[in-house]
Amino acid sequence: MNTLVINCSPVRTGATAKIVETVSAILSSRSEVKTVCIDDYKFSYCKGCRSCHKTANCVQTDDVDLLMAEFEWADIIVSVAPSYWADIPGQFKAFIDRCTPWCNTHEPHKTLSPGKKGYSIALRTGPNMKECDRIIQSIEHFYGHLEIESKGHLGLVSVEYKEDLEPKIKEITEFAQSIIT
Ligand SMILES: Cc1cc2nc3c(=O)[nH]c(=O)nc-3n(C[C@H](O)[C@H](O)[C@H](O)COP(=O)(O)O)c2cc1C
């Protein structure tokens, strides 16, 4: 069993990174785990040219293919995203846009191997869970069009810095354990 855990924030030492580290440590007892940060990859924005709708290929060649190779490797994908202006960080959104060659709304399209399972974790500084739900919806929408089955999600509010996660470690641990049981 292979698991990919993605830090969808460009910050490598913040709250998102701490959640990625916690979840990865738990999952590594039962599966091979790779952790990546969206900022490990350099790629351009989608040009909206729709060439991929006809060819299933992007006109641009960059690190999107490297990250998608990790998706192909994984049986389980866990995306951890903070709220940036009430949505996923722009870097992650730019990556999702570039996954249009894999999107199942047009033929031909590239496909990942079947049977992949997706999990989403959203965090934010404000107190209202609705904003986390919106982030989870964005990620699950993405998973759906790549035919990755959404199996679970977790929203965490009132988190600005990694220290704010201290009272939530049990909740995060239980969520991670639910992925592998
Ligand atoms: C550019 C930016 C925009 C943000 N916008 C929101 C927001 O709209 N709502 C919110 O609750 N938190 C917002 N935050 C706070 C982050 O979601 C929060 O601090 C999170 O823990 C950041 O995790 P990170 O440091 O690992 O990226 C924002 C943070 C940044 C840097």
The ligand as a Gaussian input file, in Angstrom:
#p B3LYP/6-31G(d) Opt

LIG

0 1
 C       -2.389000      34.479000       2.206000
 C       -3.148000      33.920000       3.366000
 C       -4.525000      33.986000       3.364000
 C       -5.258000      33.450000       4.415000
 N       -6.625000      33.529000       4.392000
 C       -7.359000      32.977000       5.393000
 C       -8.773000      33.019000       5.366000
 O       -9.395000      33.511000       4.421000
 N       -9.445000      32.457000       6.401000
 C       -8.817000      31.886000       7.473000
 O       -9.489000      31.405000       8.382000
 N       -7.456000      31.821000       7.512000
 C       -6.722000      32.358000       6.505000
 N       -5.341000      32.306000       6.543000
 C       -4.691000      31.623000       7.677000
 C       -4.228000      30.205000       7.349000
 O       -5.276000      29.409000       6.828000
 C       -3.687000      29.541000       8.613000
 O       -2.731000      30.379000       9.246000
 C       -3.037000      28.214000       8.346000
 O       -2.736000      27.614000       9.587000
 C       -1.776000      28.433000       7.536000
 O       -1.072000      27.257000       7.458000
 P        0.418000      27.245000       6.836000
 O        1.220000      28.222000       7.642000
 O        0.876000      25.883000       7.009000
 O        0.298000      27.652000       5.406000
 C       -4.578000      32.839000       5.512000
 C       -3.175000      32.782000       5.505000
 C       -2.457000      33.309000       4.453000
 C       -0.954000      33.226000       4.461000

